[in-house]
Amino acid sequence: MVERLKDFSSLVAFKFDIGAVYSLPVSEKDTFQTAFKPEQKELVFDIDMNDYDDIRTCCKDKQVCQKCWRFLDIAMRLLDGALREDFGYEHLLWIFSGRRGVHCWVCDSTARLLPSDGRASVCEYLNLCTGTSQQMKKINLRGKVQPYSVDRAFTLAYRQFYSLLVEQDFFSSSSSPPSSSSIESQSIPHYRAVLNYLPDNSHEGNSDSSHQHSYSNRGRYSNISRGEGKGGGAHFSSTVSSSCRDHMCKWIEKRKREGGFSSLEFFNEICMLSGSILPKAFAERSDCEGFRAGEEETKNFPSYLKEIVLAYSYPRLDINV
């Protein structure tokens, strides 16, 4: 191995391709085709900015800018935490793909020995964006028991969601439909698409416990909610909780007549309806109180709010199984 490393260091290589550990030397592949098979291979995740074209507003296709790296930063934090805490992996290598994304190489022996179905199971566990291109909702948590991993992911993502709202401005009244829309029903601005996540009267009887608990806390953040964006803090009536979608539809039309709205104003209005702490305040608390700040608190956020945040921040995963 030492000699091999010396040989590598003497070369000026364009790139190195690292493959699996095979049962026989690669030179004998054609001679022993049946016996030649991979025995060990790193578990590799690929996060490509192309897969964010349905939500990012700064770039598309092969383009990558500084704002795009906010998505990659969130993705690396979420995936790194899940692989370490939920699977016990320790040897993770993060690498820039060289073009428009990052790769995570899980090098633990238990990961290298995983069969294909085991690798697929890991990816399935980590993948929250299960909605297809034919569905308006990419993430669906409502009515389900949410494991700790979902709350952890939401907490990490929400810490940076204020920056995403400012940088990407997804939900502003002037935003355009996603450039990658594959069906006509998705060729609508993001602020319209978000309405599909909000509860309406028809779902009043199906709200989950965190949804109900959140409305019981609506007064808790009323002071911090007021004054950050227009139209906030004064809508806490008993009927609003059961018709959040209807309220936001009316709010959108009213604000468009008044000249429009920003993403921050739009999302703050949704937060204030549910009595949830605003993203800017949550980010500032996290900066002051550390990594675990707000972890318990976010468990009581309504499911639809978690769905929105994760749909616009959670990594789009591809796994080489």
Wavefront OBJ file of the C-alpha trace (Angstrom):
o trace
v 0.000 0.000 0.000
v 2.849 2.391 0.811
v 4.406 1.763 -2.589
v 1.056 2.284 -4.292
v 0.615 5.628 -2.538
v 4.091 6.673 -3.676
v 3.142 5.796 -7.242
v -0.021 7.875 -6.959
v 1.855 10.874 -5.560
v 4.251 10.848 -8.516
v 1.368 11.250 -10.986
v -0.434 14.405 -12.000
v -3.826 12.790 -12.407
v -6.968 14.367 -13.805
v -9.067 12.245 -11.463
v -9.106 8.942 -9.584
v -11.963 6.469 -9.924
v -12.382 4.421 -6.758
v -14.312 1.215 -7.248
v -15.443 -1.723 -5.176
v -13.349 -4.445 -3.556
v -13.838 -7.471 -5.790
v -13.555 -11.164 -5.100
v -10.755 -11.494 -7.681
v -8.176 -9.168 -9.256
v -9.735 -6.922 -11.884
v -7.330 -8.343 -14.457
v -9.115 -11.708 -14.106
v -12.603 -10.294 -14.690
v -13.026 -11.784 -18.158
v -11.508 -15.131 -17.217
v -13.710 -15.767 -14.176
v -16.894 -13.889 -15.030
v -19.155 -15.876 -12.703
v -16.873 -15.697 -9.677
v -15.937 -12.047 -10.235
v -18.273 -9.976 -8.039
v -18.058 -6.965 -5.703
v -17.633 -7.828 -2.019
v -17.276 -4.360 -0.489
v -18.326 -0.939 -1.691
v -18.702 2.383 0.079
v -22.234 3.650 0.592
v -22.330 6.782 -1.572
v -24.975 9.511 -1.599
v -25.137 12.021 -4.443
v -26.720 15.435 -3.882
v -27.046 17.288 -7.186
v -28.284 20.868 -7.538
v -30.183 19.872 -10.687
v -32.628 18.075 -8.418
v -33.489 21.393 -6.731
v -34.679 23.056 -9.938
v -38.293 22.712 -8.814
v -37.661 25.033 -5.857
v -34.518 27.133 -6.370
v -35.062 30.544 -7.950
v -31.464 31.686 -8.361
v -30.248 29.152 -10.963
v -31.315 26.172 -13.025
v -29.831 23.231 -14.902
v -26.029 23.150 -14.596
v -25.720 26.597 -13.033
v -24.576 26.913 -9.422
v -24.125 30.144 -7.464
v -23.372 31.110 -3.879
v -27.061 30.987 -2.956
v -27.280 27.385 -4.172
v -24.773 26.372 -1.513
v -27.335 27.120 1.197
v -29.257 24.050 -0.006
v -26.097 21.940 -0.011
v -25.114 23.161 3.458
v -28.519 22.160 4.840
v -28.378 18.828 3.009
v -24.958 17.961 4.431
v -25.988 18.856 7.982
v -29.199 16.823 7.785
v -27.652 13.775 6.151
v -24.529 13.782 8.310
v -26.611 13.932 11.490
v -28.938 11.134 10.398
v -26.134 8.802 9.310
v -24.243 9.307 12.569
v -27.138 9.326 15.042
v -29.554 6.857 13.457
v -27.129 4.370 11.909
v -24.023 4.857 14.049
v -21.726 5.501 11.095
v -18.516 7.335 11.956
v -16.349 7.471 8.838
v -18.059 9.928 6.499
v -16.204 11.662 3.672
v -17.849 14.685 2.049
v -16.531 15.569 -1.403
v -17.408 18.274 -3.921
v -18.592 16.477 -7.044
v -16.538 18.767 -9.264
v -19.534 20.278 -10.997
v -22.776 21.070 -9.192
v -23.152 19.024 -6.032
v -21.593 16.974 -3.260
v -21.066 13.291 -2.539
v -21.095 11.593 0.850
v -18.944 8.466 1.090
v -19.827 6.277 4.080
v -16.686 4.221 4.651
v -17.572 2.169 7.758
v -17.129 -1.562 7.259
v -20.796 -2.209 8.071
v -21.782 0.184 5.280
v -19.311 -1.261 2.787
v -20.719 -4.759 3.338
v -24.371 -3.777 2.865
v -26.175 -5.693 0.102
v -28.160 -3.793 -2.511
v -31.481 -4.169 -0.685
v -29.864 -2.898 2.528
v -28.540 0.177 0.723
v -31.959 0.819 -0.766
v -33.519 0.551 2.716
v -31.114 3.158 4.109
v -32.000 5.539 1.295
v -35.726 4.907 1.735
v -35.438 5.686 5.459
v -33.621 8.956 4.778
v -35.803 10.107 1.904
v -38.689 12.340 2.991
v -39.422 13.846 -0.430
v -41.587 10.978 -1.612
v -44.045 12.943 -3.749
v -43.878 12.335 -7.487
v -43.876 14.932 -10.264
v -47.627 14.337 -10.562
v -48.294 15.317 -6.939
v -48.552 18.825 -5.547
v -47.251 17.811 -2.108
v -43.691 16.476 -2.014
v -43.801 15.611 1.696
v -46.760 14.242 3.641
v -46.505 14.022 7.435
v -50.091 14.701 8.445
v -51.821 11.939 10.362
v -48.588 10.015 10.858
v -46.557 9.342 13.976
v -43.455 11.442 13.431
v -40.180 9.846 14.533
v -37.417 11.806 16.193
v -35.530 11.893 12.881
v -38.233 14.091 11.326
v -38.203 16.557 14.227
v -34.401 16.649 14.133
v -34.420 17.311 10.387
v -37.042 20.032 10.754
v -35.131 21.723 13.585
v -31.901 21.783 11.570
v -33.667 23.030 8.443
v -35.701 25.673 10.283
v -32.519 27.212 11.687
v -31.563 28.197 8.144
v -35.008 28.705 6.669
v -34.953 32.455 7.314
v -31.861 32.728 5.103
v -33.510 30.584 2.429
v -36.620 32.778 2.458
v -34.516 35.902 1.973
v -32.105 34.465 -0.599
v -34.517 32.411 -2.722
v -37.694 34.455 -2.099
v -39.766 31.398 -3.074
v -43.136 32.722 -1.994
v -43.093 36.354 -3.096
v -46.037 37.656 -5.104
v -43.669 38.305 -8.024
v -42.204 34.783 -8.078
v -42.420 32.738 -11.275
v -43.596 29.127 -11.605
v -40.862 26.493 -11.152
v -38.768 26.148 -14.311
v -38.864 22.347 -14.115
v -42.651 21.945 -13.939
v -43.537 18.794 -15.838
v -47.310 19.093 -15.673
v -49.648 22.007 -16.195
v -51.087 21.831 -12.667
v -47.639 22.552 -11.233
v -47.065 25.615 -13.447
v -48.153 27.898 -10.644
v -46.152 30.179 -8.353
v -44.743 28.642 -5.202
v -47.034 30.665 -2.936
v -49.999 29.030 -4.673
v -48.457 25.563 -4.433
v -47.938 26.010 -0.681
v -51.696 26.356 -0.213
v -51.963 22.606 -0.866
v -50.119 21.997 2.418
v -52.472 24.136 4.510
v -55.504 22.707 6.335
v -58.955 23.789 5.291
v -62.449 23.119 6.647
v -62.576 19.673 5.055
v -59.564 18.609 7.122
v -60.772 20.111 10.371
v -61.545 16.721 11.869
v -58.303 15.137 10.722
v -55.771 17.454 12.277
v -52.958 15.775 14.140
v -52.091 16.351 17.761
v -49.173 18.667 17.068
v -51.491 20.797 14.912
v -53.995 21.164 17.735
v -51.304 21.775 20.317
v -49.818 24.485 18.183
v -53.055 26.446 18.071
v -53.360 26.215 21.830
v -50.046 28.105 21.952
v -51.065 30.776 19.449
v -50.698 33.553 22.000
v -47.241 32.464 23.065
v -45.479 34.175 20.166
v -47.941 36.975 19.527
v -45.534 39.629 20.794
v -42.567 38.411 18.802
v -44.784 37.951 15.745
v -46.087 41.473 15.597
v -44.179 43.965 13.536
v -42.112 41.558 11.410
v -43.796 41.818 8.036
v -47.199 43.262 7.259
v -50.532 41.876 8.228
v -49.362 39.847 11.187
v -50.317 39.084 14.720
v -53.962 40.107 14.752
v -55.729 37.090 13.289
v -55.965 34.691 16.214
v -59.659 33.828 16.134
v -61.156 30.438 16.844
v -62.181 30.006 13.190
v -58.766 30.649 11.683
v -57.292 27.373 12.897
v -59.819 25.352 10.894
v -59.576 27.441 7.705
v -55.913 28.349 7.375
v -56.015 27.824 3.607
v -59.050 30.058 3.203
v -57.414 32.770 5.297
v -54.200 32.677 3.250
v -56.117 32.795 -0.041
v -57.827 35.988 1.114
v -54.551 37.355 2.501
v -52.796 36.781 -0.849
v -55.464 38.626 -2.822
v -55.542 41.501 -0.345
v -51.767 41.923 -0.324
v -51.543 41.711 -4.118
v -54.034 44.578 -4.359
v -51.850 46.516 -1.916
v -48.708 46.054 -4.014
v -47.473 42.548 -3.288
v -45.604 40.662 -0.576
v -42.259 39.028 0.099
v -41.584 35.399 0.975
v -40.838 36.377 4.538
v -44.142 38.188 4.938
v -46.030 35.261 3.414
v -44.409 32.622 5.611
v -44.584 34.781 8.742
v -48.342 35.045 8.255
v -48.642 31.246 8.211
v -46.484 31.002 11.337
v -48.577 33.551 13.189
v -51.782 31.713 12.339
v -50.423 28.627 14.078
v -48.707 30.503 16.912
v -45.288 29.203 15.816
v -42.060 31.080 16.375
v -40.958 32.998 13.285
v -37.935 31.736 11.333
v -35.804 34.827 12.001
v -36.384 34.624 15.752
v -35.657 30.894 15.714
v -32.406 31.427 13.814
v -31.306 34.126 16.261
v -32.092 31.892 19.239
v -30.075 29.076 17.722
v -27.104 31.387 17.235
v -27.267 32.417 20.894
v -28.250 29.160 22.596
v -26.400 26.606 20.498
v -27.096 23.506 18.459
v -29.914 22.055 20.599
v -31.883 25.298 20.839
v -35.567 24.830 20.057
v -35.343 21.070 19.621
v -38.157 20.325 22.087
v -40.176 23.308 20.955
v -40.330 22.282 17.301
v -42.060 19.024 18.217
v -45.214 21.079 18.742
v -45.145 22.767 15.343
v -48.119 21.749 13.165
v -47.364 19.056 10.618
v -48.254 21.257 7.656
v -45.611 23.805 8.695
v -42.999 21.067 8.916
v -44.075 19.803 5.498
v -43.568 23.225 3.909
v -40.144 23.810 5.459
v -38.870 20.335 4.597
v -40.324 20.430 1.075
v -38.286 23.576 0.401
v -35.068 22.539 2.141
v -34.732 18.762 2.579
v -32.071 17.114 0.378
v -33.039 15.385 -2.826
v -31.195 12.095 -2.473
v -29.741 9.787 -5.059
v -27.921 6.687 -3.893
v -25.545 4.452 -5.804
v -26.776 1.049 -4.666
l 1 2 3 4 5 6 7 8 9 10 11 12 13 14 15 16 17 18 19 20 21 22 23 24 25 26 27 28 29 30 31 32 33 34 35 36 37 38 39 40 41 42 43 44 45 46 47 48 49 50 51 52 53 54 55 56 57 58 59 60 61 62 63 64 65 66 67 68 69 70 71 72 73 74 75 76 77 78 79 80 81 82 83 84 85 86 87 88 89 90 91 92 93 94 95 96 97 98 99 100 101 102 103 104 105 106 107 108 109 110 111 112 113 114 115 116 117 118 119 120 121 122 123 124 125 126 127 128 129 130 131 132 133 134 135 136 137 138 139 140 141 142 143 144 145 146 147 148 149 150 151 152 153 154 155 156 157 158 159 160 161 162 163 164 165 166 167 168 169 170 171 172 173 174 175 176 177 178 179 180 181 182 183 184 185 186 187 188 189 190 191 192 193 194 195 196 197 198 199 200 201 202 203 204 205 206 207 208 209 210 211 212 213 214 215 216 217 218 219 220 221 222 223 224 225 226 227 228 229 230 231 232 233 234 235 236 237 238 239 240 241 242 243 244 245 246 247 248 249 250 251 252 253 254 255 256 257 258 259 260 261 262 263 264 265 266 267 268 269 270 271 272 273 274 275 276 277 278 279 280 281 282 283 284 285 286 287 288 289 290 291 292 293 294 295 296 297 298 299 300 301 302 303 304 305 306 307 308 309 310 311 312 313 314 315 316 317 318 319 320 321
